[in-house]
Every structure is written in C-alpha cells, then in structure tokens.
C-alpha cells in the first residue's frame, strides 16, 4: 500500500489532535517532526519527556501508527 505524502505541519496537527483526547498529555505539547533516513521522527522537549512519561509512550505509539500511513513530503 502506498503511503500518503504529508507536510510536517500537518503531521504535527494530527499528533496534537490525537494527543488532546488524553489526560496525561499537556494541552499544547511542543512537537517537532524531524526527517530521518527516508522516514521521520516526532520529538519534543526534555521537560516534557521527564515530566510526562505516559505522554511520551503515547507519542511513540502514535508515531508507529502514523509512520505506516504517512511519508514526509519534500519541502
């Protein structure tokens, strides 16, 4: 199955929307999408990683799911 090309901005928006439904993630969690070896990685600040470990697990889970569907579009 072909993956859908998406901009990093749209990908961040998808993360924000999906994470907003969970109580263990801050309302406006800072997320950046970083291209890596033909794929991408979602990253956040060290403060969030240390202060919200359950949210980080959710981000990693979402990242695995979204990587199966989306590929980062070239800027």
CORBELNOR-V471013 format. One record per residue. N is the residue number from 1. RES is the residue in one letter. SS is DSSP state (hx for helix, st for strand, lp for the rest). PHI is phi as a letter, one per 40 degrees, with the letter a starting at -180 (none if undefined). D_CENTER is the distance of its C-alpha to the mean C-alpha in Angstrom with 1 decimal. Layout:
n:N res:RES ss:SS phi:PHI d_center:D_CENTER
n:N res:RES ss:SS phi:PHI d_center:D_CENTER
//
This chain:
n:1 res:X ss:lp phi:none d_center:21.3
n:2 res:X ss:lp phi:c d_center:20.0
n:3 res:X ss:lp phi:c d_center:16.3
n:4 res:X ss:st phi:c d_center:15.5
n:5 res:X ss:st phi:c d_center:15.0
n:6 res:X ss:st phi:a d_center:12.5
n:7 res:X ss:lp phi:c d_center:12.1
n:8 res:X ss:hx phi:c d_center:9.3
n:9 res:X ss:hx phi:c d_center:10.4
n:10 res:X ss:hx phi:c d_center:10.2
n:11 res:X ss:hx phi:c d_center:6.8
n:12 res:X ss:hx phi:c d_center:5.9
n:13 res:X ss:hx phi:c d_center:8.7
n:14 res:X ss:hx phi:c d_center:7.6
n:15 res:X ss:hx phi:d d_center:4.8
n:16 res:X ss:hx phi:d d_center:7.9
n:17 res:X ss:hx phi:c d_center:10.3
n:18 res:X ss:hx phi:c d_center:9.4
n:19 res:X ss:hx phi:c d_center:9.1
n:20 res:X ss:lp phi:c d_center:12.3
n:21 res:X ss:lp phi:c d_center:14.4
n:22 res:X ss:lp phi:b d_center:14.3
n:23 res:X ss:lp phi:c d_center:16.8
n:24 res:X ss:lp phi:c d_center:15.4
n:25 res:X ss:lp phi:b d_center:12.5
n:26 res:X ss:lp phi:c d_center:13.9
n:27 res:X ss:lp phi:d d_center:14.4
n:28 res:X ss:lp phi:b d_center:12.9
n:29 res:X ss:lp phi:c d_center:10.3
n:30 res:X ss:lp phi:c d_center:9.8
n:31 res:X ss:lp phi:b d_center:6.5
n:32 res:X ss:st phi:b d_center:7.3
n:33 res:X ss:st phi:b d_center:6.7
n:34 res:X ss:st phi:b d_center:9.7
n:35 res:X ss:st phi:c d_center:11.9
n:36 res:X ss:st phi:a d_center:13.5
n:37 res:X ss:lp phi:f d_center:16.5
n:38 res:X ss:lp phi:g d_center:16.0
n:39 res:X ss:st phi:b d_center:12.3
n:40 res:X ss:st phi:a d_center:9.2
n:41 res:X ss:st phi:b d_center:7.2
n:42 res:X ss:st phi:c d_center:4.3
n:43 res:X ss:st phi:b d_center:7.1
n:44 res:X ss:lp phi:a d_center:8.8
n:45 res:X ss:lp phi:c d_center:12.6
n:46 res:X ss:hx phi:c d_center:15.1
n:47 res:X ss:hx phi:c d_center:16.4
n:48 res:X ss:hx phi:c d_center:13.4
n:49 res:X ss:hx phi:d d_center:13.3
n:50 res:X ss:hx phi:c d_center:17.0
n:51 res:X ss:hx phi:c d_center:17.4
n:52 res:X ss:lp phi:b d_center:14.9
n:53 res:X ss:hx phi:c d_center:14.7
n:54 res:X ss:hx phi:c d_center:14.3
n:55 res:X ss:hx phi:c d_center:11.1
n:56 res:X ss:hx phi:c d_center:9.8
n:57 res:X ss:hx phi:c d_center:11.1
n:58 res:X ss:hx phi:c d_center:9.3
n:59 res:X ss:hx phi:c d_center:5.7
n:60 res:X ss:hx phi:c d_center:7.5
n:61 res:X ss:hx phi:c d_center:9.1
n:62 res:X ss:hx phi:c d_center:6.5
n:63 res:X ss:hx phi:d d_center:5.4
n:64 res:X ss:hx phi:c d_center:9.2
n:65 res:X ss:hx phi:c d_center:9.9
n:66 res:X ss:hx phi:c d_center:8.0
n:67 res:X ss:hx phi:c d_center:9.4
n:68 res:X ss:lp phi:c d_center:12.7
n:69 res:X ss:lp phi:b d_center:12.7
n:70 res:X ss:st phi:b d_center:11.2
n:71 res:X ss:st phi:b d_center:12.4
n:72 res:X ss:st phi:c d_center:11.9
n:73 res:X ss:lp phi:c d_center:15.0
n:74 res:X ss:lp phi:c d_center:17.4
n:75 res:X ss:lp phi:c d_center:18.0
//
